[in-house]
């Protein structure tokens, strides 16, 4: 039974079957779930007028080199994929050998930016499902390109929206970082999924019981607050069909996904006062063994920036979430998004 407010509940620890991480739910530390609002400005550079933005149409010469645009060879572009002007890794180094043979690799990799719209004032949630679908297709095309390099083991697609979420540019964009290693969180997630599969013969994402946690659904996807959400009002968007690799998403499903992502971003903005947020696409490592395909399942994680992390979280890897997932899901379900 749903408590009338989170403060009426006792603390609880929940283990997430996907990340293998414990989360402490401590509602006594919080106000009512419906009272959560962001206090952070979402614009990372409000004084940066449009005419000074290198991501705007007409300013292409101010950016790092372009990789491709949509539509291709068209000055009236909708999406551009470019190199990051300040890359974390360099595409100009020699490709490293096997990472398992030592503790140092040269910094080879790809760090790209996907400019999601030519218009400065347009945010991702303002785009149509078809336009957001085209952004996802651009991500998949770029993953397929970098996957031709045997040394690239994982590609992280992510979006930082708002200054406190790490965005240095207010023009709507996402990023892609292609790595010569499998990052520790990815290894832990894949290992946890394998353990579940070895014990049950089933994919833990396919087995998600979402009734109390469900927010909304579409033909091919559903959205929910995960059972052991690390952060308040964290949202996952999950394919209904079993799929290990995000980059195998086709154009039709991309539009369907675009519609559900748009709805989630609008619900989050309306309920939480347009918070800064991060979203991450969690997918299967590249060039893995065939057996991984049976138990890995890609999904999108959206995290509104409502609380900070401090010494306890950094020290333990455990997080304290002041909002029970069932309560967050109920609040988000009930947000009425105008047509």
C-alpha positions as CSV (number, residue, x, y, z in Angstrom):
1,X,0.0,0.0,0.0
2,X,1.3,3.5,-0.9
3,X,2.2,5.6,2.1
4,X,0.5,9.1,2.1
5,X,4.0,10.6,2.2
6,X,7.5,9.3,2.1
7,X,8.1,10.5,5.6
8,X,5.7,7.8,7.0
9,X,8.0,5.0,5.8
10,X,10.9,3.3,7.4
11,X,14.3,3.3,5.7
12,X,15.0,0.4,3.3
13,X,18.0,-1.0,1.5
14,X,17.4,-2.3,-2.0
15,X,19.9,-4.1,-4.3
16,X,19.7,-3.3,-8.0
17,X,20.0,-6.6,-10.0
18,X,21.5,-4.7,-13.0
19,X,24.3,-2.7,-11.4
20,X,24.7,-5.0,-8.3
21,X,24.7,-1.9,-6.2
22,X,22.9,-1.3,-2.9
23,X,20.8,1.9,-2.5
24,X,19.5,3.2,0.8
25,X,16.0,4.7,0.7
26,X,15.7,7.2,3.5
27,X,12.5,9.2,3.2
28,X,12.9,10.9,6.6
29,X,15.6,13.0,5.0
30,X,13.2,14.4,2.4
31,X,10.1,16.5,1.9
32,X,7.1,14.9,0.1
33,X,8.0,13.5,-3.3
34,X,5.7,15.9,-5.1
35,X,7.6,18.9,-3.5
36,X,10.9,18.1,-5.2
37,X,11.9,21.0,-7.5
38,X,15.1,21.9,-9.1
39,X,16.8,25.2,-7.9
40,X,19.6,25.1,-10.4
41,X,19.5,27.2,-13.6
42,X,19.5,24.8,-16.5
43,X,21.3,27.2,-18.9
44,X,25.1,26.8,-18.5
45,X,25.9,30.1,-20.2
46,X,22.9,32.4,-20.2
47,X,24.9,35.4,-21.2
48,X,26.2,33.6,-24.3
49,X,24.1,35.2,-27.0
50,X,23.1,33.1,-30.0
51,X,25.4,35.0,-32.4
52,X,28.4,33.8,-30.3
53,X,27.5,30.1,-30.4
54,X,29.6,27.9,-32.7
55,X,27.0,25.2,-32.8
56,X,24.4,27.4,-34.5
57,X,23.8,27.1,-38.3
58,X,26.1,29.4,-40.2
59,X,28.9,29.1,-37.6
60,X,30.2,25.7,-38.8
61,X,33.7,27.2,-39.4
62,X,34.1,27.8,-35.7
63,X,33.8,24.2,-34.8
64,X,36.2,21.2,-34.8
65,X,36.1,19.1,-38.0
66,X,32.7,17.7,-39.1
67,X,32.3,13.9,-39.3
68,X,28.9,13.9,-41.0
69,X,25.7,15.8,-41.2
70,X,22.0,15.0,-41.7
71,X,20.9,15.4,-44.5
72,X,24.4,14.8,-45.9
73,X,26.0,17.5,-48.1
74,X,23.2,19.9,-47.3
75,X,23.9,23.5,-46.0
76,X,20.4,23.4,-44.4
77,X,21.4,20.7,-42.0
78,X,19.3,19.2,-39.1
79,X,22.0,17.3,-37.2
80,X,25.8,17.6,-37.3
81,X,28.3,15.1,-35.8
82,X,31.6,16.8,-35.2
83,X,34.9,16.1,-33.3
84,X,35.0,17.5,-29.8
85,X,37.2,20.6,-29.7
86,X,38.6,19.5,-26.3
87,X,38.6,15.7,-26.6
88,X,39.3,13.5,-23.6
89,X,41.0,11.0,-25.9
90,X,42.9,11.4,-29.2
91,X,42.0,9.8,-32.5
92,X,45.5,10.7,-33.8
93,X,47.5,8.3,-31.6
94,X,48.5,4.7,-32.5
95,X,45.8,2.2,-31.6
96,X,46.8,0.4,-28.3
97,X,47.2,-3.3,-27.9
98,X,45.4,-5.5,-25.4
99,X,44.5,-3.6,-22.2
100,X,44.7,-6.7,-20.1
101,X,48.5,-6.9,-20.5
102,X,49.3,-3.8,-18.4
103,X,48.1,-0.8,-16.4
104,X,48.9,2.0,-18.9
105,X,47.5,2.5,-22.4
106,X,48.1,5.4,-24.7
107,X,45.0,7.7,-24.9
108,X,43.6,6.6,-28.2
109,X,39.9,7.0,-28.7
110,X,37.2,9.1,-30.2
111,X,35.3,11.9,-28.5
112,X,32.5,13.4,-30.6
113,X,29.7,15.9,-30.3
114,X,26.2,15.4,-31.8
115,X,24.6,18.8,-32.4
116,X,21.0,17.9,-32.2
117,X,19.4,21.0,-33.8
118,X,20.6,24.0,-35.9
119,X,18.5,26.4,-33.8
120,X,20.0,27.7,-30.5
121,X,16.7,28.1,-28.6
122,X,15.4,24.6,-29.4
123,X,15.9,21.9,-26.8
124,X,15.8,18.1,-27.4
125,X,12.3,17.9,-25.8
126,X,11.0,20.6,-28.3
127,X,11.9,18.3,-31.3
128,X,9.3,16.0,-32.8
129,X,9.5,12.2,-32.2
130,X,10.8,11.9,-35.8
131,X,13.5,14.5,-35.2
132,X,14.6,12.9,-31.9
133,X,14.6,9.6,-33.8
134,X,17.0,11.0,-36.3
135,X,19.4,12.0,-33.4
136,X,19.3,8.4,-32.2
137,X,20.0,7.2,-35.8
138,X,23.0,9.5,-35.9
139,X,24.3,8.0,-32.7
140,X,24.0,4.5,-34.1
141,X,25.7,5.4,-37.4
142,X,28.6,6.9,-35.5
143,X,28.9,3.8,-33.3
144,X,29.0,1.6,-36.4
145,X,31.8,3.8,-37.8
146,X,34.1,3.6,-34.7
147,X,33.3,-0.1,-34.2
148,X,35.4,-0.8,-37.2
149,X,38.4,-0.2,-34.9
150,X,39.2,-3.4,-33.1
151,X,40.8,-1.5,-30.2
152,X,37.5,0.3,-29.4
153,X,35.8,-1.7,-26.7
154,X,32.9,0.5,-25.6
155,X,31.0,3.6,-26.8
156,X,29.3,5.8,-24.2
157,X,26.5,8.0,-25.5
158,X,25.5,10.7,-23.0
159,X,23.8,14.1,-22.8
160,X,24.5,16.7,-20.2
161,X,21.7,19.3,-20.0
162,X,22.4,22.3,-17.7
163,X,25.5,23.7,-16.0
164,X,25.3,21.6,-12.9
165,X,24.9,18.5,-15.0
166,X,28.2,19.3,-16.8
167,X,27.1,21.1,-19.9
168,X,29.5,23.8,-21.0
169,X,27.3,24.8,-24.0
170,X,23.6,25.7,-23.9
171,X,23.0,24.7,-27.5
172,X,21.3,21.3,-27.5
173,X,23.9,18.5,-28.0
174,X,25.0,15.1,-26.9
175,X,28.4,13.4,-26.8
176,X,29.9,10.1,-27.7
177,X,33.1,8.8,-26.1
178,X,34.6,5.7,-27.7
179,X,37.1,3.9,-25.4
180,X,39.9,1.3,-25.8
181,X,38.7,-0.3,-22.5
182,X,35.5,-1.6,-21.0
183,X,34.7,0.9,-18.1
184,X,34.3,-0.6,-14.6
185,X,30.6,0.3,-14.3
186,X,30.0,-1.5,-17.6
187,X,32.0,-4.6,-16.5
188,X,30.0,-4.7,-13.3
189,X,26.6,-4.4,-15.1
190,X,27.5,-7.1,-17.6
191,X,28.8,-9.3,-14.8
192,X,25.6,-8.8,-12.8
193,X,23.4,-9.6,-15.8
194,X,25.4,-12.7,-16.5
195,X,25.0,-13.9,-12.8
196,X,21.2,-13.4,-13.1
197,X,21.1,-15.3,-16.4
198,X,23.3,-18.1,-15.0
199,X,20.9,-18.5,-12.0
200,X,17.6,-18.1,-13.9
201,X,18.2,-18.7,-17.6
202,X,16.6,-15.3,-18.2
203,X,17.6,-11.7,-18.9
204,X,17.1,-9.5,-15.8
205,X,15.9,-6.5,-17.9
206,X,13.3,-8.6,-19.7
207,X,12.1,-9.8,-16.3
208,X,11.6,-6.3,-14.8
209,X,8.3,-6.3,-12.9
210,X,7.1,-2.7,-13.6
211,X,3.5,-2.4,-12.5
212,X,4.0,0.0,-9.5
213,X,7.1,1.5,-11.2
214,X,5.8,2.0,-14.7
215,X,5.4,5.6,-15.9
216,X,4.3,5.1,-19.6
217,X,4.9,2.9,-22.6
218,X,4.9,2.8,-26.4
219,X,4.8,0.1,-29.0
220,X,8.4,-1.0,-28.5
221,X,9.5,0.7,-25.2
222,X,8.4,1.3,-21.7
223,X,9.6,3.9,-19.1
224,X,9.8,3.3,-15.4
225,X,11.5,4.3,-12.2
226,X,13.8,1.4,-11.4
227,X,13.2,-0.7,-8.3
228,X,16.5,0.4,-6.7
229,X,16.8,3.9,-8.3
230,X,20.1,5.5,-7.4
231,X,18.7,9.0,-7.6
232,X,15.4,10.6,-6.9
233,X,13.1,10.6,-10.0
234,X,15.6,8.6,-12.0
235,X,13.9,7.2,-15.2
236,X,14.8,4.3,-17.4
237,X,13.5,3.7,-20.9
238,X,13.8,0.1,-21.8
239,X,13.1,-1.8,-25.1
240,X,10.3,-4.3,-24.7
241,X,12.1,-6.6,-27.1
242,X,15.4,-8.3,-26.1
243,X,18.4,-6.4,-27.7
244,X,22.0,-6.2,-26.5
245,X,23.3,-3.4,-28.8
246,X,21.8,0.0,-28.9
247,X,23.4,0.6,-32.3
248,X,21.1,-2.1,-33.9
249,X,18.1,0.2,-33.3
250,X,16.3,0.8,-36.7
251,X,14.8,4.0,-37.9
252,X,11.2,3.0,-37.2
253,X,11.9,2.1,-33.6
254,X,14.1,5.2,-33.2
255,X,11.0,7.4,-33.9
256,X,9.0,5.4,-31.3
257,X,11.8,5.8,-28.8
258,X,12.0,9.5,-29.6
259,X,8.3,9.9,-28.7
260,X,8.7,8.3,-25.3
261,X,11.9,10.2,-24.5
262,X,10.2,13.4,-25.4
263,X,7.3,12.6,-23.1
264,X,9.6,11.7,-20.2
265,X,11.7,14.9,-20.6
266,X,8.5,17.0,-20.7
267,X,7.1,15.3,-17.6
268,X,10.4,15.7,-15.8
269,X,10.6,19.4,-16.8
270,X,7.0,20.2,-15.7
271,X,7.2,18.3,-12.4
272,X,10.7,19.2,-11.3
273,X,11.0,22.8,-12.6
274,X,13.1,22.1,-15.7
275,X,16.0,20.5,-13.9
276,X,19.5,20.0,-15.2
277,X,19.8,16.3,-16.2
278,X,22.1,13.7,-17.6
279,X,21.1,10.8,-19.8
280,X,23.2,7.8,-20.6
281,X,22.7,5.0,-23.1
282,X,23.8,1.7,-21.4
283,X,24.7,-0.9,-24.1
284,X,26.7,-4.0,-24.6
285,X,30.5,-3.8,-25.2
286,X,31.7,-4.0,-28.8
287,X,33.4,-7.1,-30.1
288,X,32.2,-9.2,-27.1
289,X,31.6,-12.9,-27.2
290,X,28.3,-14.2,-28.6
291,X,27.1,-15.5,-25.2
292,X,26.8,-11.9,-23.9
293,X,23.9,-11.2,-26.4
294,X,21.6,-13.6,-24.4
295,X,21.8,-11.7,-21.1
296,X,22.7,-8.0,-22.0
297,X,19.9,-5.6,-22.7
298,X,20.4,-2.0,-23.6
299,X,18.5,0.8,-21.9
300,X,18.5,4.6,-21.4
301,X,19.0,6.1,-17.9
302,X,17.8,9.7,-17.2
303,X,19.0,11.4,-14.0
304,X,17.6,14.8,-13.0
305,X,20.1,16.7,-10.9
306,X,18.1,17.3,-7.7
307,X,20.6,16.3,-4.9
308,X,24.4,16.2,-4.8
309,X,26.6,13.3,-3.9
310,X,29.0,13.7,-0.9
311,X,31.5,11.8,1.2
312,X,29.3,8.8,2.0
313,X,28.5,8.1,-1.6
314,X,32.1,8.6,-2.8
315,X,33.5,6.5,0.0
316,X,31.1,3.6,-0.2
317,X,29.6,3.5,-3.8
318,X,26.2,3.3,-2.0
319,X,23.8,6.1,-2.6
320,X,21.0,7.5,-0.4
321,X,17.8,8.2,-2.3
322,X,15.2,10.2,-0.3
323,X,12.3,9.2,-2.6
324,X,10.9,5.7,-2.9
325,X,10.7,4.6,-6.6
326,X,7.0,3.7,-6.3
327,X,6.2,7.3,-5.1
328,X,8.4,8.9,-7.8
329,X,6.7,6.7,-10.5
330,X,3.2,7.7,-9.2
331,X,4.1,11.4,-9.3
332,X,5.5,11.2,-12.8
333,X,2.5,9.1,-14.1
334,X,0.1,11.8,-12.9
335,X,1.9,14.7,-14.6
336,X,-0.4,15.9,-17.4
337,X,1.6,16.9,-20.4
338,X,-0.3,19.4,-22.7
339,X,-0.6,18.5,-26.3
